[in-house]
């Protein structure tokens, strides 16, 4: 079982695609809406150096953007 967090906003198309990809692969995740949670936004920026979403934290590995290959590798889908 992986510890997966996704920092997202409700209006981000790539965030929706990332969450659907995780759901399709039966990966449980914690969704953190940085549009409403400023503290989480700061945490995301500290972890990733990025202001844009989505940002994933998979077992401490940071993935920026909807990168299927990187996500698959991090959660051992391949």
C-alpha positions, -999 to 999 in steps of 0.1 A, spaced: 0 0 0 14 33 -10 10 67 7 -3 89 -20 -12 126 -17 -23 147 -46 -22 185 -43 -49 198 -66 -76 224 -73 -112 219 -82 -107 237 -116 -76 220 -128 -82 197 -158 -49 178 -152 -58 173 -116 -90 156 -126 -71 134 -151 -46 124 -125 -73 115 -99 -91 94 -126 -59 76 -135 -53 67 -98 -89 56 -94 -88 35 -125 -57 17 -111 -73 12 -77 -48 34 -60 -61 51 -28 -50 87 -24 -56 117 -2 -68 147 -22 -57 181 -9 -73 211 -24 -47 238 -23 -72 263 -37 -90 264 -4 -62 253 20 -34 279 20 -13 259 45 -14 229 22 -4 252 -7 27 263 12 35 226 21 31 217 -16 54 245 -27 80 236 0 80 199 -12 80 206 -49 93 241 -56 62 245 -78 31 267 -76 12 247 -103 -9 216 -98 -12 187 -97 17 177 -75 18 141 -62 37 129 -32 40 91 -35 58 76 -6 79 108 -4 87 109 -42 74 141 -57 59 141 -92 49 174 -108 21 173 -134 1 145 -149 30 121 -158 15 86 -163 49 70 -167 64 85 -135 32 77 -115 31 42 -128 68 37 -119 63 51 -84 34 28 -77 49 -2 -95 22 -5 -122 48 -15 -148 
